[in-house]
Amino acid sequence: MSGERDPRAHWLDDDPFEKKTPPGSHSAARDDGNWRQPHIRVVHASGSGAPFMRIFGVEEQARPIPVHTGSIWHFSKTEISHLTQATLAFSLALAFMSVGGIMGALNSPLIFIVGGIVYAIAIAPAFLVHETAHKVVARKYGCWAEFRASPGGLRFGIFIAALTGIVFMAPGAVMVAGNTTRSQFGKIALAGPISNVALWGLGLGAILLGAANSTLGGLILVPWLWGNAILGLFNMLPFGPLDGKKIRTWSVPIFWIWLIICVSMVWFNFTQLNAFLG
């Protein structure tokens, strides 16, 4: 039963972190052939973890939770609400970036609106797919996993974007609780950067097929490649709560392979992308 999902992970609770009921006999999902004693682990699976949470006024929580039900694609109403808040706030920050900050928005409101829409279409999928990838892999291993926005992080990101025209935002994190091996823990973390590499590859493929020759295609595909390359590389850094640290803890060779891939995407964007657009 290597790699299988624990069927007892199907007793669903929309937000187990609001519960204080100790878990029952939730045996660990496994993929390494070894059973482990049940334990609870909380993972900030995106690039916004403990240091960011303390700055933005949201503390990590680690509480016993009930085992739950639902498919790996289940999204609770609470999670959908949080994803919507984070996406809208991220899109607003991107709109400010498109005009260089709040003064640009006041001087060119139409460009502010159009720029926000274009950048949201181009870059928001990098964030949404990244977080969903963490969630799906965690759920595959029998864990509870849902995205939770950081209100303070969203406000801070919008403020910085309005002031400077630069997007630096910790919109939230996929919260994961359950039994995991070190390998599973690393794979949950790696799923996010892999999703950005895949999206970057899709964007490059579209450019090679000539999609960038149209005005709309050119406007969307360039930020698409940049957004996925930067998000993937940033999350591969082996520091603090970032995915890279979890991946390196699991496997140093795998960490270096994917770090080199993400660095290569950024290098390509800097040095080769314009030639392909020409």
N, C-alpha and C positions, 0 to 999 in steps of 0.2 A: 504493500500500500504506500510505497514511496511516493512522496509528492502529493498525496491525496489530501483533500480538504476534510477536516473533521466534521461529520454530519451533525454533531451536536452544536456546531456553530450556527445552527439555523433557527435558534429561538431569539427572535428579533426584539431589540429595544431601540427606539429612535436615538436616544442619547444615554448610554450606560454610565457616563460620567456624572449624571445627575442622580444615580442610584448609589446606595451604600450597602446593598445586599451582597454578602460574600458569594463567590461562585460555587457551583456544585462540583461535580466530578468532571470538569472539563479537561480531558486528556489532551496532550500536546499534539498538534499537527507536526509532521516530521518529514524530512527529506534526506536524512543522513543515516537512517537505520537505527537511531538511538532514541529510546523513550526518555523523556525528562520529567522532573517534578513540575507540576503546574506552577506558574508564576504569572505576574502581571507586568507587562512592559508598556510604557507609553512612548510613542515615537513622534517627534515633530518631523514628518517625512519630507517636508519641503525645505526651502532655504530660510525659513523663519522659525528659529528655535529659541532656546532659553535666553540668550543675551538679548535678542530682539524682543521677546515676550516681556522681559523685565523692563526694558526701555518703554515699551508701549503699554505697560500696565496690565499684562495678562500673564498669569503664572501657570506653569505646567501643573498638571494634576495626575496623580497616580492613585487610583482607588480600586478596590475590588469591584468587579462588575459581573452581572449575570451573563451567561452565554446566550446567544441570540440566533435568530433565523433570518433567512433572506438570501437571494442570489448575490453573486459577486457584483452584479450591476444594480443592486438596490440603492436608491438615493432617497433618504427620508425627507420630509417636508422641511425639517430644520436645516439639513445639509443643502438642499436646493436654495433655501433662503440665503444661507451664508455664501454659497457660490455666486448667487446673483449680486449680492452686496459687493463682494470682492471684485467681480467682473466690471460692474458699473463704476466703482471707484478707480479701478485700474484704467478703464477707458477714459475717465475724466482726466487722470494724470497724463495719459498719452495725448489727449487733446491739448493740454497745456504745453506739453513737449513740442507739439507740432507748430506752435506759434511762439515758442520761446518764453512762455510764462504768462502771468495774468495781464501784463501790459499789452502783450501781443493779442491776447483774447479780446481786450477792450477795444483795441484799434482795428482788429479784423475779426469780428464775430463770426462771419460766414466761414472764413478759413479755419477758425477754431472748431466749428461744428463739423465741417467736412473732414478736416484733418483728424479729428477724434474718431470719426466713423471709419475712415480708411485705416488708421493705425490699430483700431480695435479689431477690425477684420483680419489684419495682418499679424498682430502680435498676441492678442488675447488667447487664440487657440494654443499657443506655446505654453501659457500658464495653465489653462484648463486641462489640456491633455496630460501635461506633466503631473498634476495633482491626481487626475483620474487614474493614471498608470500606477501610482503608489497605492491607491485605494484598491484597485482590482487585484493586484498581486497579493496585498495583505489579506484581502478577503479569500483569495484562493487558498491561503494557508490557514484558513479558519479563524482569522482575527476579526474583531470589530474594527471598522475603519470608516471614518467620515471626515470630510473637510469642515474646519471651523475657521471663520474669519477672525481677524484681530481688528476690532474697531479702532483702537489706538494706532495700529500700524497703517490702516487705511487713511485715517485723518492725517497722520504724519507724512505719508507719501504724497497725498494731494497737496499739502502745504508746501513741501519741498518742490514739487513740480510747478506749482503756481509761482513760487518765489524765484526759482532758478531755471525752469524749463528742463530740468533733469529728472528722470523717473528713477527713484530709489524707494522701493516700497516692499514691506513685508506684509502681504495681504492676509496671510493666515497659514494654516498647515493642515495636512491630513493627520488626524489623530488616530493612532493604532493601539489597540490593547488586545493582548492574548498571549498565547504560548508560541515562541519562535526559537529555532536554532540560530546559531550565528550565521549560517549560510542563508537561511530564510530572511533574517534581518537585513543582510547585505543585499539580497535580491530585491527586497521591497524598496530599499533606497536606490538601487541601480535602475529600477524601472522608470523613474522620472527622467534622468539624463538620456536613457535610451530612447524614450519617446521624443525628445527634442532632436536627437540625431536622425530619427526616422522622418520627422516633419521637415527637417532641413533637407534631407535627401529628396523628399517629395517636391519641395520648392525648387531645388536645383534641376530635378527632372523636368518640371514644368518650364523652366527657363530654356533647357536644351531642346524642348519641343516647340519653342517659339512663343510661349505664352507671354513673355515679357515684351514682345513687339507691340502689343496693344497698350494703350495709355493706362487703363485700369490694371492690367497685368503687371506693368512696370511699377506702378505705385504700390501694389500689394506685395509682390514677390521679393523686392529688395528688403523691406523691413521684416518680412517673413523669415528670410535667411538670417538676418542680423539678430532678430529676437530669439530665435531658437539657438543660434550659436552662443550668444552671450548667456542665456539662461542655463543652457547645458553646461558651459564651462564654469560659470559661477557656482553651480551646485556640485561640481566635481572637486572643488577646493577642499582639502582634507582638514578643515578647521571647524571648531564649534559644533553647531547643530546641522551643518550642511551634509548633503548626501555623501560627499566624498569621504568624510571621516568614517562613516558607517561602512562604506564599501571597502576602504583600506583596512579597517579592522577585520573584515571578513576575508579579503584576499588582496594582497599587495600586487601580484601580477595583473589581476583583473582591473584593479584601480588604475594602474599605469596605462593599460591598454585603452581604457575609456577616457582617461585624461588626455592622452595623446590624440585620440580621435576628436575630442572637443576642442583642443587647442588647434588642431588642423582645420576645423571648420572656421574658426575665427581668422586664422592665417589666410585661408582661401578667400574669405570675404574681403580682407584687406588688400590682397595682392592679385587675385585672379578674377574676381566677380565682374569688375568693369569690362574686362575683355569679353566675357560671355554675354554681356548686355549690349556690347557694341554692334 
